[in-house]
Amino acid sequence: MSSGGFAEALLALTRALEALGSPSAVIGGVAVIASGVSRATVDIDATVSAQAVEPEQLAAALAQQDILPRIEGAIEFARSRHIFLAEHRPSGVPIDVSLAWLPFEEEAIAAAEVREFAGVRTRVARPEDLVIYKMVAARPRDLDDIENLLAVHGRSMNLRRVRAVVADFAAVLEDRERPAILERLLRQAGLG
């Protein structure tokens, strides 16, 4: 996949989300890169407020931009798992759009900032919210992203809010390790 194909996919997604009219933001690797962290990514992750959007509406808006389901039963999957798995057909770039229901997700979307990535201006979750998203997933790549986001933006983040939201997620997930991992990463960044 060429960088031009990736930019084409991001532009198509941005146009689809704008046409949909529901608040949205790009999250994941693209958002991390757009926030000043050097890393590679092969897919695009976004989130859209699900308050007034059904999966069928999302699928229709994406299809207008040649972003089509990449699995059988994508609508049903989105309804049960709150994520629509798609692909920008011309470029082959995988695109995952999560349907946001949680208060944190709605806050992250509302606070998203317009940034540029590969020549495309799009709404991107702010670094503070990316840290929270990444702590929820907590895979090795996510922890690397958190470390780098903290190094670049940590001093300007509301770390009290980050800690509180991560603690809330950890309680729901019954995982006492996440807050401890966050504290370790904060200490390593000189923020703890």
Residue pairs with C-beta under 8 A, 6 or more apart in sequence:
1 42
1 91
1 92
1 93
2 91
3 118
5 88
5 90
5 91
5 92
5 93
6 44
6 91
6 93
6 118
7 117
7 118
7 119
7 120
8 88
8 90
8 91
9 44
9 67
9 88
9 90
9 91
9 93
9 95
10 26
10 30
10 44
10 117
10 118
10 120
10 122
11 120
12 65
12 66
12 67
12 88
13 26
13 44
13 46
13 62
13 65
13 67
13 88
13 95
13 97
13 122
14 26
14 120
14 121
14 122
14 123
15 65
16 61
16 62
16 64
16 65
16 67
17 24
17 46
17 48
17 61
17 97
17 123
19 61
19 64
20 48
20 53
20 57
20 58
20 61
22 48
22 49
22 50
22 51
22 52
22 53
23 48
23 49
23 106
23 109
23 110
24 46
24 47
24 48
24 49
24 109
24 112
24 123
25 31
25 46
25 47
25 108
25 109
25 112
25 123
25 124
25 125
26 34
26 44
26 45
26 46
26 112
26 117
26 122
26 123
26 124
26 125
27 45
27 46
27 47
27 98
27 108
27 124
27 125
27 129
27 130
27 133
28 41
28 43
28 44
28 45
28 46
28 96
28 133
29 39
29 40
29 41
29 43
29 45
29 145
30 41
30 44
30 45
30 117
30 124
31 45
31 115
31 124
31 125
31 130
32 39
32 41
32 130
32 145
32 148
32 149
33 39
33 41
33 117
34 115
34 116
34 117
34 122
34 124
35 115
35 124
35 126
35 127
35 130
35 149
35 152
35 153
36 152
36 153
37 145
37 148
37 149
37 152
38 148
39 144
39 145
39 148
42 93
42 94
43 93
43 94
43 95
43 96
44 93
44 94
44 95
44 96
45 95
45 96
45 97
45 98
46 95
46 96
46 97
46 98
47 97
47 98
47 99
47 100
47 105
47 108
47 109
47 125
48 58
48 97
48 98
48 99
48 100
48 109
49 100
49 105
49 106
49 109
50 82
50 99
50 100
50 101
51 101
51 106
53 99
55 74
55 75
55 78
55 79
55 84
55 99
56 75
58 78
58 84
58 97
58 99
59 69
59 74
59 75
59 78
59 84
62 68
62 84
62 86
62 95
62 97
65 88
66 88
66 89
66 90
67 86
67 87
67 88
67 89
67 95
68 86
68 87
68 89
69 75
69 84
69 85
69 86
69 87
70 85
70 86
70 87
70 94
71 77
71 85
74 84
74 85
74 86
75 84
77 83
77 84
77 85
78 84
78 85
78 99
82 98
82 99
82 100
82 101
83 96
83 97
83 98
83 99
84 96
84 97
84 98
84 99
85 94
85 96
86 94
86 95
86 96
86 97
87 93
87 94
87 95
88 95
98 105
100 106
100 108
100 109
104 129
104 132
104 165
104 168
104 169
107 129
108 125
108 126
108 129
108 132
108 133
109 125
111 125
111 126
111 129
112 123
112 124
112 125
112 126
112 129
113 123
113 124
113 126
114 121
114 122
114 123
114 124
115 121
115 122
115 124
116 122
117 124
125 133
127 149
127 152
127 153
127 156
127 157
128 153
128 157
128 158
128 161
128 162
130 145
130 149
131 146
131 149
131 150
131 157
131 162
132 162
132 165
132 166
132 169
134 142
134 143
134 145
134 146
134 149
135 142
135 146
135 162
135 166
135 169
135 178
135 181
135 182
136 166
136 169
136 173
136 178
138 178
138 181
143 181
143 185
146 182
146 185
147 185
147 188
147 189
150 157
150 185
150 186
150 188
150 189
150 191
151 189
154 186
154 189
154 190
154 191
155 191
159 186
159 191
162 182
163 179
163 182
166 178
166 179
166 182
167 179
169 178
170 176
170 177
170 178
170 179
183 192
186 192
